[in-house]
Amino acid sequence: MRELPKGGDLPWALFYPADYSVGSASLGFQYIFERLRLSGVAAERFFCAPLPYRSADADTMLERFSVITATVAYEGSIPLFYRWLDSAGIPLLPEERAEGSFPVVGAGGALSYINPLSLSGVCDFIILGDGMEPLDYAVKCLRECGAAERKKLWRRLAGHQEILVPPVDIREGKLTRDLKTGRRLDLNGDYPAHSVWMTERGVFGKTLLLELQRGCARSCSYCTLPRCFGSARFRGFDIIEKALSETRRFGVPQAGLVTPEAGDYPFLPQLIDSLSQKNIALSFASLRVDRLDEKMISALAAGGRRSITIAPETGSDALRFSCGKRFTNALITEKLSLARERGIDRVKLYFMIGLPGETDEDVSAITELCRAVVSETGQSLTLSVNPFVPKPGTPWEDEIFAGKLAIGQKYEKIKKEIRSITKKTPRLRLTGIKEAQEEFSLAWYGFDESRELARGVRSGSAKAAAAGRERTKEQLRHIG
């Protein structure tokens, strides 16, 4: 929203592997763009569509940039990134790019906290974790060495413990030095706390995103947040108030609170009151039933919201407790009844199937929970059902992935049983089994698998092959 410098002495292409509406709404992507522009870097943004090789900022062709980095949040973005590079005529392997006048390729983003090795076969460098200080260091190195002095650049970049440099740090598929994932950013320091821009073309529309927290104090068995993203770090209320004051003149109709769990933010009541006084509507990125209270629900309703999203994960109390979510079905219906009283008549529920210890009765419990919600609240439900995918850095990282046959059977069971709710039959959205299988494979990619995927992209036969989970786990122990 503030005017950023243009031009600069280092042409840098920032790529987000999605279309503009999704990529432009990424808060981390916005932060990096702002940081580079304020550092005098000629950064411009690229997206998958509509013109993937012309910048969204000045219609500049990709071939004009000597540095290309991708913000990678999800495993499914890895093949998209590789295909984008390949279609632009850029060699995918670092040693091949070093032989010609090709750009330096890097990456960062949420995936770097979890498993940066999944990108290691293609990237010259990967910034790990929070990324602000190592980004400054990378800019300095790139200005001093540049793409023309590739091997010298690799050595310089490898001087930072929060930058993985695969051509230097990986030998015979193994890391040769210990690295650290940056998870120490002081959120009350001189760092961005809110959207750099708002656009009607983004998925959130004209919503000011306010980042309240990083990391998490909870310990859900399936979740990467506590161990990969670090302990909970909260922004002070004064920082958020300052952000609201600075942006008010731009006409902010709505604020979106970015946090793993809004109810954990210690200053949430004060923030809700402040937004109400400023006549700014409110939305939450994440709501947990056991922290959801009347004030939060009333704030949503006051802003005109008619729907609410929660994640019970299962329809069974016992299985939900084993996931680390210690709230009951009775509490779910109680809180949703309160929401209905405030005029919120639509609910989206997220469930997982294939969880460790799950039985057929647990799968059926999903329908029974939905039946109870419809009966007691009269709300319209949308169910999003996703297969459980074991991820690195979680308590359940060693658990099995249920596989195509088992998931297919569970899906059929849910589809059949959910139709028995004849009054306001819930809408059902099932994540594709092939998509979940690919996510599981990519989540455990090491250096060798990353290179193999790159070769497959280049030959036109790319397929996410099974990864060596134990080998990857061993290597990730070197990234603290």
C-alpha positions in Angstrom: 0.0 0.0 0.0 2.9 2.3 0.4 4.8 3.3 -2.7 7.9 1.0 -3.1 11.1 1.9 -4.9 11.3 0.7 -8.6 14.3 -0.4 -10.5 17.6 -1.4 -8.9 20.9 -3.1 -9.6 19.8 -6.7 -9.3 17.1 -8.0 -11.6 15.2 -10.5 -9.5 12.1 -12.5 -10.6 9.8 -13.6 -7.7 7.7 -16.5 -8.8 4.6 -17.9 -7.0 3.5 -21.2 -8.4 -0.2 -20.4 -8.7 -2.3 -17.9 -10.6 -2.4 -14.2 -9.6 -5.5 -14.4 -7.4 -3.8 -16.9 -5.1 -0.2 -15.8 -5.3 -0.9 -12.1 -4.7 -2.7 -13.0 -1.5 0.3 -14.8 0.0 1.5 -12.7 3.0 5.0 -14.2 2.9 5.3 -13.5 -0.8 4.3 -9.9 -0.2 6.9 -9.5 2.6 9.7 -10.8 0.4 8.7 -8.5 -2.5 8.7 -5.5 -0.1 12.0 -6.4 1.5 13.7 -6.7 -1.9 12.3 -3.5 -3.3 13.3 -1.6 -0.1 16.8 -3.1 -0.5 17.1 -1.5 -4.0 16.6 -4.8 -5.8 14.7 -4.7 -9.1 12.2 -7.3 -8.0 9.2 -8.1 -10.2 6.4 -10.7 -9.6 5.6 -13.7 -11.8 2.6 -16.1 -11.6 1.5 -19.2 -13.5 -1.2 -17.3 -15.3 -2.2 -15.4 -17.4 1.2 -14.5 -18.8 3.6 -16.8 -17.0 6.8 -15.4 -18.5 6.0 -11.7 -18.2 6.1 -9.9 -14.9 2.9 -8.7 -13.4 4.6 -5.4 -12.5 6.1 -4.1 -15.7 5.4 -6.8 -18.3 9.1 -7.6 -18.3 10.2 -10.8 -19.9 11.6 -13.5 -17.7 14.8 -13.7 -19.7 15.8 -10.2 -18.4 16.3 -11.5 -14.8 19.5 -12.9 -13.5 17.9 -14.3 -10.3 14.8 -16.3 -10.0 13.3 -17.5 -6.7 10.0 -19.3 -5.9 7.9 -19.0 -2.8 6.8 -22.6 -2.2 4.2 -23.3 0.4 2.9 -26.7 -0.6 4.3 -29.9 -1.9 2.2 -29.8 -5.0 3.9 -26.6 -6.0 7.2 -28.4 -6.5 6.4 -29.9 -10.0 4.7 -26.7 -11.0 7.9 -24.8 -10.2 10.0 -27.2 -12.2 7.7 -27.2 -15.2 7.6 -23.4 -15.2 11.4 -23.2 -15.3 11.7 -25.9 -17.9 9.1 -24.3 -20.2 11.1 -21.1 -20.0 14.1 -22.9 -21.4 16.1 -22.8 -18.1 18.1 -25.9 -17.3 16.8 -27.5 -14.1 20.0 -28.8 -12.7 22.4 -26.3 -11.0 25.6 -27.6 -12.7 23.9 -27.2 -16.1 23.0 -23.6 -15.4 26.5 -22.9 -14.3 27.8 -23.8 -17.8 26.0 -21.0 -19.5 24.6 -17.5 -18.9 21.5 -18.8 -17.0 19.9 -17.2 -14.0 20.6 -18.3 -10.4 17.6 -20.2 -9.0 16.5 -20.2 -5.4 13.5 -20.9 -3.2 12.0 -20.2 0.2 8.5 -20.3 1.8 6.6 -22.5 4.2 8.0 -25.7 2.7 11.5 -24.7 3.7 10.5 -25.1 7.4 9.4 -28.7 6.8 11.5 -30.3 4.1 13.8 -28.1 2.0 15.4 -31.2 0.6 12.4 -31.7 -1.6 13.6 -28.6 -3.6 17.3 -29.4 -3.3 17.8 -31.1 -6.7 17.1 -28.0 -8.7 17.9 -24.9 -6.5 21.2 -23.1 -6.3 20.1 -22.0 -2.8 17.2 -22.4 -0.4 16.5 -19.9 2.3 15.3 -21.7 5.4 12.5 -20.5 7.7 11.6 -16.9 8.5 14.1 -15.7 6.0 14.6 -12.0 6.5 18.2 -11.8 7.6 19.4 -14.6 5.3 17.6 -12.9 2.4 19.7 -9.8 3.1 22.8 -11.9 3.1 21.8 -13.6 -0.2 21.3 -10.2 -1.8 24.7 -9.1 -0.7 26.3 -12.3 -2.1 24.4 -12.0 -5.4 25.5 -8.4 -5.9 29.1 -9.2 -5.2 29.4 -12.4 -7.2 26.4 -12.7 -9.6 25.5 -15.6 -11.9 28.7 -15.3 -13.8 30.8 -16.4 -10.9 28.5 -19.4 -10.0 30.9 -21.5 -7.9 32.2 -18.5 -6.0 28.6 -17.5 -5.4 27.7 -21.0 -4.0 30.6 -20.8 -1.6 29.6 -17.4 -0.4 26.0 -18.3 0.1 27.1 -21.4 2.1 28.6 -19.1 4.6 25.2 -18.6 6.2 23.7 -21.3 8.4 20.2 -20.6 7.4 20.8 -21.0 3.6 21.0 -24.4 2.1 23.3 -24.5 -1.0 22.8 -27.9 -2.6 25.8 -27.8 -5.0 28.1 -27.2 -1.9 26.2 -28.8 1.0 25.1 -32.1 -0.6 27.5 -34.9 -1.6 26.2 -38.3 -2.7 22.7 -37.3 -1.6 23.8 -36.4 1.9 24.1 -33.1 3.7 27.7 -32.3 4.6 27.1 -29.6 7.2 24.5 -28.8 9.9 22.0 -26.0 9.1 19.4 -24.1 11.0 15.9 -23.2 10.1 15.3 -19.5 10.9 12.5 -19.5 13.6 13.7 -16.7 15.8 12.2 -13.7 14.1 11.1 -11.2 16.8 7.6 -10.3 15.6 7.8 -7.1 17.7 10.9 -5.9 15.8 11.1 -3.8 12.7 9.4 -6.3 10.4 6.2 -6.1 8.3 3.0 -7.1 10.2 0.4 -6.7 7.5 -0.4 -6.8 3.8 1.9 -4.9 1.5 -1.0 -4.5 -0.9 -4.7 -5.3 -1.2 -6.4 -6.1 -4.5 -9.9 -7.0 -5.6 -8.3 -9.6 -7.9 -6.9 -11.6 -4.9 -8.8 -14.5 -3.3 -9.3 -12.4 -0.1 -10.4 -9.3 -2.0 -9.9 -6.0 -0.3 -8.9 -7.5 3.1 -6.0 -6.3 5.2 -4.1 -9.3 6.4 -2.7 -8.9 10.0 -0.1 -11.4 11.1 -0.6 -12.0 14.8 1.5 -15.1 15.4 4.1 -17.6 14.1 4.7 -21.0 15.5 2.3 -22.9 17.8 2.1 -24.0 21.5 -0.1 -26.9 20.7 1.0 -30.5 19.8 -1.5 -31.9 17.3 -0.1 -35.3 16.2 -0.6 -34.7 12.5 0.5 -31.0 12.3 3.9 -29.6 11.2 3.5 -26.3 13.1 4.9 -27.0 16.6 8.1 -28.7 15.6 8.8 -27.2 12.2 7.7 -23.6 12.7 8.8 -23.2 16.3 7.3 -22.2 19.5 4.4 -19.7 19.5 5.6 -16.1 19.0 3.0 -13.3 19.3 2.9 -9.7 18.0 2.2 -7.1 20.6 -1.1 -5.3 20.5 0.6 -2.0 20.0 2.3 -3.3 16.8 -1.1 -4.3 15.4 -2.7 -1.0 16.4 0.1 0.9 14.7 -0.5 -1.2 11.5 -4.2 -0.4 11.6 -3.5 3.3 12.0 -1.0 3.3 9.1 -3.4 1.6 6.7 -6.7 3.2 7.7 -6.4 5.9 5.1 -6.5 3.3 2.3 -10.0 2.4 3.3 -9.8 -1.0 4.9 -13.3 -2.7 4.9 -12.1 -6.0 6.5 -9.2 -7.4 8.4 -8.1 -11.0 8.2 -6.3 -12.3 11.2 -3.4 -14.6 10.2 -2.5 -17.0 12.9 -2.5 -20.8 13.5 -5.2 -20.3 16.1 -6.9 -16.9 16.6 -8.2 -17.9 20.0 -4.6 -18.3 21.3 -3.7 -14.6 20.6 -3.5 -13.1 24.1 -4.8 -9.7 22.9 -7.7 -10.9 20.8 -10.5 -9.3 22.9 -8.8 -5.9 22.7 -8.2 -6.3 18.9 -11.9 -7.3 18.3 -13.0 -4.1 20.2 -10.5 -2.0 18.3 -11.7 -3.3 14.9 -15.3 -2.7 15.9 -14.6 0.9 16.9 -12.9 1.5 13.5 -15.9 -0.1 11.7 -13.6 -2.8 10.2 -15.2 -6.2 9.6 -13.3 -9.3 10.9 -12.4 -12.7 9.5 -10.3 -15.5 11.0 -7.8 -17.7 9.2 -8.2 -20.4 11.8 -10.8 -21.2 14.5 -10.5 -23.9 17.1 -13.7 -25.0 18.8 -12.4 -25.0 22.3 -11.2 -21.4 22.0 -14.2 -20.1 20.1 -16.3 -17.8 22.3 -19.3 -15.6 22.0 -17.2 -12.4 21.4 -15.5 -14.0 18.4 -18.8 -15.3 16.9 -20.5 -11.9 17.5 -17.6 -10.1 15.8 -18.0 -12.4 12.7 -21.7 -11.8 12.6 -21.4 -8.1 13.0 -19.2 -8.0 10.0 -21.9 -9.6 7.9 -20.4 -13.1 7.7 -22.9 -15.9 7.3 -20.5 -18.8 7.4 -17.9 -20.3 9.7 -15.2 -22.8 9.2 -13.9 -25.3 11.8 -11.9 -28.5 11.7 -13.2 -31.3 13.9 -10.8 -33.7 12.0 -12.9 -36.7 13.0 -16.5 -37.5 14.1 -15.3 -39.5 17.1 -14.3 -37.9 20.4 -11.7 -40.6 21.2 -10.0 -40.4 17.8 -10.0 -36.6 17.9 -8.3 -36.7 21.3 -5.6 -38.9 19.9 -5.0 -36.2 17.2 -4.4 -33.7 20.0 -7.7 -31.9 19.7 -9.3 -32.4 23.1 -12.9 -31.1 22.5 -16.0 -33.1 22.1 -18.9 -33.4 19.6 -21.1 -31.9 22.3 -18.9 -28.8 22.4 -19.0 -28.6 18.6 -22.8 -28.5 18.4 -22.9 -26.1 21.4 -20.7 -23.6 19.6 -22.4 -24.0 16.3 -25.7 -23.4 17.9 -24.4 -20.2 19.3 -23.2 -19.2 15.8 -26.7 -20.0 14.4 -28.3 -17.8 17.0 -26.1 -14.9 15.7 -27.3 -15.5 12.1 -24.4 -17.7 10.9 -26.3 -20.4 9.0 -23.5 -22.0 6.9 -20.7 -24.2 8.2 -17.6 -25.7 6.6 -16.2 -28.7 8.4 -12.8 -30.2 7.7 -12.2 -33.9 8.3 -9.4 -36.4 7.8 -9.6 -40.1 7.1 -7.0 -42.8 7.3 -5.8 -41.6 10.7 -3.8 -44.0 12.9 -6.2 -46.2 14.8 -9.2 -45.3 12.7 -12.0 -47.9 12.5 -15.1 -48.1 10.3 -17.1 -46.8 13.3 -14.9 -43.7 13.3 -15.6 -43.1 9.6 -19.3 -43.5 10.3 -19.0 -41.0 13.2 -18.4 -38.2 10.6 -22.0 -38.6 9.3 -23.4 -38.9 12.8 -21.7 -35.6 13.9 -23.1 -33.9 10.8 -26.5 -35.3 11.5 -26.4 -33.9 15.0 -25.3 -30.5 13.8 -28.1 -30.3 11.2 -30.7 -31.5 13.7 -29.7 -29.1 16.5 -28.7 -26.0 14.5 -30.4 -26.2 11.1 -27.3 -25.0 9.5 -26.2 -25.9 5.9 -23.0 -27.9 6.0 -20.1 -28.4 3.5 -17.8 -31.2 4.3 -14.2 -31.2 3.1 -12.7 -34.7 3.6 -8.9 -35.2 3.1 -6.7 -38.3 3.5 -4.2 -38.1 6.4 -0.7 -37.6 5.0 2.2 -38.3 7.4 4.6 -35.3 7.2 8.2 -34.7 8.4 8.5 -33.1 11.8 5.2 -34.4 13.2 4.6 -36.9 16.0 2.9 -39.1 13.4 5.7 -38.9 10.8 6.3 -42.6 10.9 2.6 -43.6 10.4 1.4 -45.2 7.2 -0.4 -43.5 4.4 -3.7 -45.4 3.9 -3.3 -45.8 0.1 -5.6 -45.8 -2.9 -7.7 -48.9 -2.0 -8.4 -48.0 1.6 -9.1 -44.3 0.9 -11.4 -45.2 -1.9 -13.4 -47.5 0.4 -13.7 -44.9 3.1 -14.8 -42.3 0.5 -17.6 -44.7 -0.7 -18.7 -45.3 2.8 -18.9 -41.6 3.6 -20.8 -40.8 0.3 -23.3 -43.5 1.0 -23.9 -42.6 4.6 -24.0 -38.8 4.2 -27.0 -39.2 1.8 -29.0 -40.6 4.7 -29.2 -37.0 6.1 -32.2 -36.1 4.0 -32.9 -32.8 5.6 -30.3 -30.3 4.4 -28.0 -33.0 3.0 -24.4 -31.7 3.4 -22.3 -31.0 0.4 -19.3 -33.2 0.2 -15.9 -32.4 -1.2 -13.4 -35.2 -1.4 -9.7 -34.5 -2.0 -8.5 -36.6 -5.0 -6.8 -39.8 -4.0 -4.1 -39.3 -6.7 -3.4 -35.8 -5.4 -3.1 -37.1 -1.8 -0.7 -39.9 -2.9 1.5 -37.3 -4.7 1.5 -35.1 -1.7 2.7 -38.0 0.5 5.5 -38.8 -2.0 6.6 -35.2 -2.4 6.6 -34.6 1.3 9.4 -37.0 1.8 11.5 -36.2 -1.2 15.2 -36.0 -0.6 18.0 -34.8 -3.0 17.9 -37.8 -5.2 14.1 -37.8 -5.7 14.2 -34.1 -6.4 16.7 -34.5 -9.2 14.8 -37.5 -10.6 11.6 -35.4 -10.7 13.5 -32.7 -12.5 14.7 -35.2 -15.1 11.1 -36.4 -15.5 9.9 -32.9 -16.1 12.6 -32.3 -18.7 11.7 -35.6 -20.6 8.0 -35.0 -20.3 7.4 -38.0 -18.1 7.3 -36.4 -14.7 5.6 -38.5 -12.0 5.9 -38.2 -8.2 7.6 -41.4 -7.3 7.8 -43.0 -3.9 10.4 -41.4 -1.7 12.9 -42.9 0.8 11.3 -41.7 4.0 14.0 -43.1 6.4 16.8 -41.6 4.3 15.1 -38.2 4.2 14.4 -38.3 8.0 18.1 -38.9 8.6 19.1 -36.0 6.5 16.6 -33.6 8.0 18.1 -34.2 11.4 21.0 -32.0 10.2 18.6 -29.1 9.8 17.8 -27.8 13.3 
